[in-house]
Every structure is written in C-alpha cells, then in structure tokens.
Amino acid sequence: MILQQTTSDRHARVLFVGLKHDYGVSERGYSFEYTNFFNTLAHMENVDVTLFPFDEIMHKHGREGMNKQLLETVNTVEPDICFFFLFTDEIKKQTIQAITDRGDTITINWFADDHWRFEEFSQYWAPAFDWVVTTDRDALEKYHRIGCRNVILSQWGANHFLYKHFDVPPKYEVTFVGQVHSNRKSVVSELQRAGIQVECWGRGWHNGRLNQDEMILLYSQSKINLNFTDSSVAFNQKQIMKSFLSRRADDTLRLKMPREVAAHLKTLFGKRRSQIKGRNFEIPAAGGFLLTQHADGIEEYFVPGKEIATFTSLADLRDKIHYFLTHDSQREAIRRAGHERALREHTLQRRFDDIFRTILE
C-alpha cells in the first residue's frame, strides 16, 4: 500500500513532531532532535519532511492550541508517517490516538530513554502509537507485556550530513562535551589531579556551551574525546523535585500523578544502568578518537581496541589516557577505523531507512 506508492510513485511524506529548541528554550539553541533527526530527514532523497515544532507553537498558542494545530497540520499535509519525538506530555494522548485512528497515517515515536524512563513515561504513551522505537533491548519484553507488538529496536546514530572530519592539528589532549551531572565533575577533577589536561564544555562547566559547529570541530582538534554512559538521573535536590513536578516545553509545571512519582523515585534510588549515547556515534562520525565508558551492547556497534577505546573504572580511564597520549600511531589507526565504521553502518539515515522499511512493509 503506502510502500508501493512511496517507492514507485512518490517520496514518503513525513511529518516530524519534535522540539525545535533545546528543552524548548530558544536561548539554548537548536534541540538534539531538530539538529540530528529532522536535519537528516530533510536531506534524505526519498523523503519529503515537514516540521511541526511543538515547543515554538506551544509558546505562542498554549497546549490546547498547539494540539489543535497539530491535528489541522495532519489534515493539511496528509503524511504517510507522523514521526514523534516526545518530550513530556505536551502532545495529548487523545491527539496521538486521533491521528493513529485515521488509518492513512502511520504514527511512530522514538522513546529516547527507556533505560530509566519506561516505567514513568513510555509505557503510558506507547499504546497510542502504531509503532514505537526503543534503544533499550531490555525494554522489548516490557513493551510486549503491555500489549505493544510493533516495537523496533534501533540505536542512536550520527547525522553524517553535519558531522564532518577536519584535517587540523590537535589543539587539546583530552576533551569532554556534555552536561555536569552524576559523578562527571569528580571524575574530571581526579584526572586533573593526576596531571591530565582535560577541557570540558557544556552546561555547568566553566567553559560554557559550544554551538554545533564548534563542537564538531573540537572532535577533530582533540587527541582524545571522552564520553560517559551514565544517565542524567542522579540523587540530588533537583532530581527529588523532578520526582513530583514535570516541566513542559513552554516552561509550565505539572504536578505528577502518584504512579509517576513512585516510578521516578524507584529509578532515583535504584541501580543505574549504563546507556549507549549519541556521542558514541557522533564522535567517530566526525573523525574523532573516542574513549568511552563501557555500556552494555557497545560491542555490537564498534570493536573496542580497534575502532573505539573503552574504560570501566577511573583507574582504567587514567591508564588508557596515558597510553593513547603516548601511542600516536595506534590512536590514529583506531580513529580511522571508527570513522569508517560509523559512516558505513551508524548514520541516522541508515537508521531511518531500516525503520521506514519495517513500518511500510
């Protein structure tokens, strides 16, 4: 049906529903999903994509007005696929269900953090969609238990239309780009006390944030790019507040339901799981050398020691940094191999091709 039409007569029409700005705050620049997901779709030759930036619209028209406008946009665009990247509850379940019930538009959502967010969020929203995407293998059975059978196990990837390698000399020995949370600050402090020069950028670091172009260039300017696989859920005052309050993209607050509070507290006090991040693919795609904290399943995507380097403890991290800073040829060989693997197998275009092939068949 739709597959035959989109392959023989026309491109697939996709309505992408996601944040345009980081956490819905324009001052913070474009969001991850806009820069990577929407931008990739916009470059794909077999896709005609329309953006529905629900944060921008919600700021102007409120939650009710934005949901109404989404339904009107679906009627106007008549998309084959309505691809969601939900944030919190900005899009009403009734709105999603109404689009799903049309029958001529396939609804799908990319659930980004099922490693820690399934019990609190995903399980309540997934039934409204035709299809769901998860990056957590352990979540497959959880989705099946709540009656969701159309579940795709995918993974993060890199927008190779943006992430490029620059042939520039190294400017930094060790760098990290990301927010200050969990134990990242203490790890960096320990490395610096050991005489390792580490420069960090992102919210909470003294260097501040980098824009997209600066970040991509940095990956080529750094001998070693660090990545941590811990989630942002850590025991602190902010997370305790998040157990009871949810912030929407328009900066309004919502008091969580008891079941949400219980799920968040369970995650907060429970054992944390490592999580493969977008950085695991973006840094190699940009031609950077990646030294990442080990995450379950990373071996399915890269060969540690040949395409990326991994560490399992602070001592291991310290030793690996010293080793690779003094073994340039081996570091360069790993960097090149990781770059080639990322561009060959781990682009977001490749992920979308696989997803669309599955849901359109």
LUMDO-291088 format. One record per residue (C-alpha): residue number from 1; x, y, z. Coordinates in Angstrom, 2 decimals, decimal comma, m for minus. Example, Ala and Ser with C-alpha at 12.3 -4.5 7.8 and 13.67 -1.06 7.14 Angstrom:
BEGIN
[1 [12,30 m4,50 7,80]],
[2 [13,67 m1,06 7,14]],
//
This chain:
BEGIN
[1 [0,00 0,00 0,00]],
[2 [1,96 3,03 1,22]],
[3 [5,22 1,20 0,47]],
[4 [4,20 0,64 m3,14]],
[5 [3,10 4,26 m3,51]],
[6 [6,23 5,77 m1,98]],
[7 [8,65 3,55 m3,84]],
[8 [7,07 3,72 m7,31]],
[9 [5,14 6,99 m7,50]],
[10 [6,42 9,48 m4,94]],
[11 [8,52 10,10 m1,88]],
[12 [7,30 9,24 1,60]],
[13 [5,62 12,23 3,25]],
[14 [6,81 12,54 6,84]],
[15 [5,54 14,96 9,48]],
[16 [8,22 15,27 12,16]],
[17 [6,81 16,30 15,54]],
[18 [9,53 17,36 17,98]],
[19 [11,25 20,15 19,86]],
[20 [12,98 22,73 17,73]],
[21 [14,96 24,21 20,61]],
[22 [16,92 22,52 23,37]],
[23 [14,41 21,64 26,11]],
[24 [12,08 24,16 24,41]],
[25 [14,32 27,11 25,33]],
[26 [15,31 29,18 22,29]],
[27 [18,27 30,76 24,13]],
[28 [19,86 27,31 24,37]],
[29 [19,95 26,83 20,61]],
[30 [18,51 24,05 18,50]],
[31 [17,50 20,74 20,06]],
[32 [19,20 17,40 19,52]],
[33 [16,20 16,04 17,66]],
[34 [15,95 19,06 15,34]],
[35 [19,68 19,12 14,55]],
[36 [20,02 15,39 14,06]],
[37 [16,68 13,75 13,32]],
[38 [14,87 16,45 11,37]],
[39 [18,01 17,59 9,55]],
[40 [18,76 14,04 8,44]],
[41 [15,21 13,54 7,18]],
[42 [15,44 16,85 5,31]],
[43 [18,50 15,57 3,44]],
[44 [17,08 12,15 2,50]],
[45 [16,23 11,92 m1,19]],
[46 [13,23 9,59 m0,73]],
[47 [11,56 11,69 1,99]],
[48 [9,50 14,88 1,91]],
[49 [9,53 16,07 5,51]],
[50 [7,52 18,79 7,24]],
[51 [8,48 20,09 10,68]],
[52 [5,94 20,56 13,46]],
[53 [7,97 22,36 16,20]],
[54 [5,56 21,84 19,06]],
[55 [7,62 23,90 21,52]],
[56 [7,50 27,03 19,35]],
[57 [3,80 26,62 18,67]],
[58 [3,03 25,88 22,31]],
[59 [4,82 29,05 23,41]],
[60 [2,57 31,05 21,08]],
[61 [m0,76 29,26 21,39]],
[62 [m0,61 27,18 24,56]],
[63 [m1,01 23,42 24,91]],
[64 [m4,62 23,30 23,72]],
[65 [m3,93 25,49 20,70]],
[66 [m0,84 23,52 19,76]],
[67 [m2,67 20,18 19,88]],
[68 [m5,46 21,60 17,74]],
[69 [m2,92 22,93 15,25]],
[70 [m1,21 19,52 15,08]],
[71 [m4,47 17,88 14,03]],
[72 [m5,03 20,61 11,43]],
[73 [m1,49 20,14 10,11]],
[74 [m2,04 16,39 9,72]],
[75 [m5,21 17,10 7,74]],
[76 [m3,33 19,54 5,51]],
[77 [m0,09 17,60 4,97]],
[78 [m1,70 14,13 4,88]],
[79 [1,57 12,45 5,88]],
[80 [2,31 8,79 5,30]],
[81 [4,25 8,81 8,57]],
[82 [3,85 11,02 11,61]],
[83 [7,19 10,66 13,39]],
[84 [7,14 11,85 17,00]],
[85 [9,97 12,59 19,41]],
[86 [8,02 13,27 22,60]],
[87 [9,40 15,40 25,43]],
[88 [6,81 15,19 28,23]],
[89 [3,02 15,40 27,89]],
[90 [2,84 18,39 25,53]],
[91 [1,11 16,25 22,90]],
[92 [m2,09 14,83 24,36]],
[93 [m2,72 11,10 24,14]],
[94 [m6,10 11,86 22,61]],
[95 [m4,37 13,83 19,85]],
[96 [m1,97 11,00 19,07]],
[97 [m4,78 8,45 19,14]],
[98 [m6,88 10,57 16,79]],
[99 [m4,02 10,61 14,25]],
[100 [m3,47 6,88 14,67]],
[101 [m7,17 6,17 14,19]],
[102 [m7,20 7,96 10,82]],
[103 [m5,82 4,78 9,26]],
[104 [m3,99 6,59 6,44]],
[105 [m1,10 7,88 8,58]],
[106 [1,33 5,66 10,47]],
[107 [2,22 7,06 13,89]],
[108 [5,57 6,24 15,46]],
[109 [7,54 7,60 18,40]],
[110 [11,23 7,37 19,24]],
[111 [11,39 6,71 23,00]],
[112 [14,81 8,04 23,89]],
[113 [15,49 6,93 27,47]],
[114 [13,77 3,61 28,13]],
[115 [16,76 2,54 30,24]],
[116 [15,34 4,69 33,03]],
[117 [12,11 6,24 31,72]],
[118 [9,97 3,31 30,60]],
[119 [8,10 2,81 33,88]],
[120 [7,44 6,51 34,40]],
[121 [6,66 7,62 30,85]],
[122 [6,95 5,30 27,85]],
[123 [4,54 2,58 28,96]],
[124 [1,68 5,08 29,26]],
[125 [2,20 6,69 25,86]],
[126 [3,26 3,79 23,66]],
[127 [m0,23 2,24 23,20]],
[128 [m1,42 5,37 21,36]],
[129 [1,08 4,79 18,51]],
[130 [1,09 2,32 15,62]],
[131 [4,83 1,75 16,18]],
[132 [7,41 2,57 18,81]],
[133 [11,20 2,71 18,63]],
[134 [13,47 1,97 21,57]],
[135 [17,25 1,83 22,01]],
[136 [16,95 m0,42 25,07]],
[137 [16,97 m4,15 24,36]],
[138 [15,56 m4,88 27,81]],
[139 [12,51 m2,74 27,01]],
[140 [11,33 m5,05 24,21]],
[141 [9,77 m7,52 26,63]],
[142 [8,31 m4,66 28,68]],
[143 [6,52 m3,30 25,61]],
[144 [5,22 m6,74 24,74]],
[145 [3,84 m7,15 28,27]],
[146 [1,68 m4,02 27,85]],
[147 [0,38 m5,22 24,50]],
[148 [2,68 m3,28 22,14]],
[149 [3,82 m5,68 19,42]],
[150 [5,05 m3,20 16,81]],
[151 [8,33 m2,41 18,57]],
[152 [11,56 m1,65 16,73]],
[153 [14,92 m1,98 18,47]],
[154 [17,12 0,69 16,92]],
[155 [20,06 2,72 18,15]],
[156 [21,40 6,24 18,12]],
[157 [23,47 7,28 15,14]],
[158 [25,16 10,28 13,59]],
[159 [23,88 12,89 11,17]],
[160 [26,64 12,45 8,62]],
[161 [25,33 15,44 6,69]],
[162 [26,62 17,59 9,58]],
[163 [29,34 15,63 11,34]],
[164 [32,49 16,02 9,28]],
[165 [36,17 15,44 9,94]],
[166 [38,53 18,42 9,75]],
[167 [42,17 17,93 8,81]],
[168 [43,57 20,17 11,55]],
[169 [46,42 19,68 14,04]],
[170 [45,48 18,69 17,61]],
[171 [44,76 21,63 19,89]],
[172 [43,73 19,70 23,01]],
[173 [44,88 16,49 24,63]],
[174 [41,63 15,36 26,30]],
[175 [38,18 16,94 25,99]],
[176 [34,61 16,27 27,04]],
[177 [31,36 17,83 25,81]],
[178 [28,25 17,31 27,91]],
[179 [26,36 18,45 30,97]],
[180 [27,66 18,32 34,53]],
[181 [25,71 15,60 36,30]],
[182 [26,22 12,29 38,11]],
[183 [29,91 11,92 39,02]],
[184 [31,35 13,59 35,92]],
[185 [32,81 16,57 37,76]],
[186 [34,57 14,39 40,33]],
[187 [35,98 12,12 37,60]],
[188 [37,37 15,09 35,68]],
[189 [38,83 16,52 38,91]],
[190 [40,57 13,22 39,62]],
[191 [42,06 13,18 36,12]],
[192 [43,30 16,74 36,51]],
[193 [44,86 15,89 39,88]],
[194 [46,69 13,09 38,09]],
[195 [48,25 15,66 35,77]],
[196 [45,96 15,05 32,80]],
[197 [44,80 18,16 30,98]],
[198 [41,04 17,84 30,45]],
[199 [38,95 20,63 28,93]],
[200 [35,15 20,42 29,29]],
[201 [32,27 22,25 27,65]],
[202 [28,53 22,18 28,34]],
[203 [26,02 23,34 30,93]],
[204 [27,74 23,59 34,31]],
[205 [31,36 23,71 33,08]],
[206 [33,36 26,93 33,28]],
[207 [34,00 26,90 29,51]],
[208 [30,25 27,12 28,90]],
[209 [28,42 25,69 25,90]],
[210 [29,63 25,17 22,34]],
[211 [27,46 25,65 19,31]],
[212 [27,07 22,76 16,88]],
[213 [29,86 23,80 14,51]],
[214 [32,30 24,44 17,36]],
[215 [31,57 21,05 18,87]],
[216 [32,09 19,17 15,62]],
[217 [35,39 20,97 15,02]],
[218 [36,50 20,17 18,57]],
[219 [36,26 16,43 17,89]],
[220 [38,95 16,82 15,22]],
[221 [41,04 19,14 17,41]],
[222 [41,21 16,70 20,32]],
[223 [43,59 13,80 20,65]],
[224 [41,11 12,04 22,93]],
[225 [37,35 12,68 23,15]],
[226 [35,75 11,36 26,34]],
[227 [32,21 10,03 26,67]],
[228 [30,32 8,92 29,77]],
[229 [27,41 6,48 29,60]],
[230 [25,67 7,34 32,87]],
[231 [22,14 8,75 32,71]],
[232 [21,24 12,20 33,99]],
[233 [19,18 10,68 36,81]],
[234 [21,23 11,03 40,00]],
[235 [20,33 11,59 43,62]],
[236 [20,25 15,33 44,27]],
[237 [17,80 18,07 45,20]],
[238 [16,89 18,77 41,56]],
[239 [16,01 15,14 40,90]],
[240 [13,91 14,95 44,05]],
[241 [11,92 17,93 42,77]],
[242 [11,59 16,20 39,38]],
[243 [10,00 13,26 41,18]],
[244 [6,96 15,44 41,89]],
[245 [6,99 18,11 39,17]],
[246 [7,26 17,88 35,40]],
[247 [8,36 20,83 33,29]],
[248 [6,81 21,20 29,87]],
[249 [8,47 22,74 26,83]],
[250 [6,66 26,05 27,40]],
[251 [8,08 26,25 30,95]],
[252 [4,79 25,44 32,67]],
[253 [4,88 22,94 35,52]],
[254 [2,64 19,94 36,08]],
[255 [2,20 18,01 39,31]],
[256 [2,93 14,36 38,56]],
[257 [0,49 11,55 39,22]],
[258 [1,26 9,19 42,14]],
[259 [2,30 6,39 39,77]],
[260 [4,79 8,72 38,06]],
[261 [6,21 9,82 41,41]],
[262 [6,66 6,22 42,52]],
[263 [8,35 5,25 39,24]],
[264 [10,75 8,22 39,36]],
[265 [11,70 7,56 42,98]],
[266 [12,31 3,90 42,15]],
[267 [14,65 4,93 39,35]],
[268 [16,33 7,53 41,55]],
[269 [17,11 5,08 44,34]],
[270 [17,60 2,01 42,16]],
[271 [20,64 0,63 40,40]],
[272 [21,69 2,77 37,45]],
[273 [22,23 1,21 34,04]],
[274 [24,81 2,29 31,52]],
[275 [23,37 3,67 28,31]],
[276 [24,73 3,97 24,78]],
[277 [24,63 7,65 23,83]],
[278 [24,50 9,60 20,62]],
[279 [28,08 10,69 21,28]],
[280 [29,20 7,08 20,79]],
[281 [28,42 7,53 17,09]],
[282 [28,82 11,28 16,57]],
[283 [32,45 11,47 17,67]],
[284 [33,66 8,66 15,35]],
[285 [31,46 10,01 12,52]],
[286 [33,24 13,36 12,90]],
[287 [36,60 11,59 12,73]],
[288 [37,42 11,93 16,42]],
[289 [39,13 9,37 18,61]],
[290 [36,57 8,09 21,14]],
[291 [37,40 6,90 24,65]],
[292 [34,04 5,98 26,17]],
[293 [32,81 4,49 29,38]],
[294 [31,68 0,94 28,64]],
[295 [27,97 0,43 28,02]],
[296 [26,13 m2,86 27,59]],
[297 [25,94 m3,76 23,91]],
[298 [28,56 m1,32 22,62]],
[299 [30,41 m4,29 21,08]],
[300 [27,52 m4,74 18,66]],
[301 [28,41 m1,42 17,04]],
[302 [32,17 m0,97 17,41]],
[303 [35,11 m3,24 18,18]],
[304 [36,77 m1,93 21,36]],
[305 [40,50 m1,56 20,93]],
[306 [40,20 m1,43 17,13]],
[307 [37,50 1,14 16,32]],
[308 [36,98 2,88 19,67]],
[309 [38,50 2,61 23,14]],
[310 [36,53 1,90 26,31]],
[311 [37,10 2,16 30,06]],
[312 [35,41 0,51 33,03]],
[313 [36,78 2,42 36,03]],
[314 [38,58 5,61 36,97]],
[315 [41,90 3,79 37,16]],
[316 [41,28 2,20 33,76]],
[317 [40,36 5,59 32,31]],
[318 [43,52 7,15 33,69]],
[319 [45,67 4,34 32,29]],
[320 [44,00 4,44 28,86]],
[321 [44,50 8,19 28,57]],
[322 [48,20 7,92 29,42]],
[323 [48,57 5,05 26,96]],
[324 [46,87 6,64 23,98]],
[325 [48,52 10,02 24,51]],
[326 [51,89 8,28 24,12]],
[327 [50,95 5,91 21,27]],
[328 [50,01 8,22 18,41]],
[329 [50,06 5,66 15,60]],
[330 [47,76 3,24 17,43]],
[331 [45,40 6,03 18,40]],
[332 [45,30 7,21 14,78]],
[333 [44,58 3,69 13,48]],
[334 [41,66 3,29 15,88]],
[335 [40,36 6,75 15,00]],
[336 [40,37 5,98 11,27]],
[337 [38,71 2,59 11,71]],
[338 [36,00 4,06 13,94]],
[339 [35,35 6,84 11,45]],
[340 [34,93 4,38 8,60]],
[341 [32,62 2,10 10,64]],
[342 [30,43 4,99 11,77]],
[343 [29,92 6,31 8,24]],
[344 [29,36 2,83 6,86]],
[345 [26,88 1,50 9,40]],
[346 [25,84 4,06 12,01]],
[347 [24,33 7,07 10,31]],
[348 [20,85 8,25 11,23]],
[349 [19,92 7,93 7,56]],
[350 [20,69 4,22 7,85]],
[351 [18,53 4,03 10,99]],
[352 [15,62 5,79 9,28]],
[353 [15,91 3,60 6,19]],
[354 [15,63 0,49 8,36]],
[355 [12,71 1,90 10,38]],
[356 [10,73 3,04 7,35]],
[357 [11,34 m0,27 5,57]],
[358 [9,90 m2,08 8,59]],
[359 [6,81 0,04 9,14]],
[360 [5,90 0,47 5,47]],
[361 [6,04 m3,20 4,56]],
//
